[in-house]
Amino acid sequence: MRKKNTELLSEVILQVLKEQHLDRPLNEKRLIDSWPVVLGNNIVQYTSELSIKNRILYVKLTSSVLRHDLFLSREEIKNSLNKQVGAEVIIDIMFR
């Protein structure tokens, strides 16, 4: 006989991550890992460092021209990265 209070393992894992306050660092790591997927390899080769602090993604770029282009599209990039992770991880992007 099957119990009525069964839960999916994925839901239990997510619940434990939230209780232990590990969901936010996990989502931040997933967002940084999705940078090449969202932006492609051409932009990744000009990216030297990615970090998140206070829900702001800091991106260090080696090209000032690319920095300007990405700055103009940062809202779309932010939305695409958050969508890729499935949660609102960042609220802004700063290019350096």
JORABEL-V162393 format. One line per field, one symbol per residue. ss: DSSP state (H for helix, E for strand, C for the rest). phi: phi as a letter, one per 30 degrees, with the letter a starting at -180 (. if undefined). psi: psi as a letter, one per 30 degrees, with the letter a starting at -180 (. if undefined). A space follows every 50 residues. Layout:
# JORABEL-V162393
ss = ???
phi = ???
psi = ???
This chain:
# JORABEL-V162393
ss = CCCCCCCCHHHHHHHHHHHCCCHHHHHHHHHHHCHHHHHCHHHHCCEEEE EEECCEEEEEECCHHHHHHHHHCHHHHHHHHHHHHCCCCCCEEEEC
phi = .cddcdbddddddddddddchcddddddddddddedddcjdddddcccab abbhicdcbcccbdddedddedcddddedddddddjaddccabccc
psi = kkkfhklkeeeeeeeeeeeghfeeeeeeeeeeffeeeeflfeeefgkfkk lkkhgkkkkklfkeeeeeeeefgeeeeeeeeeeeegljelflkkk.
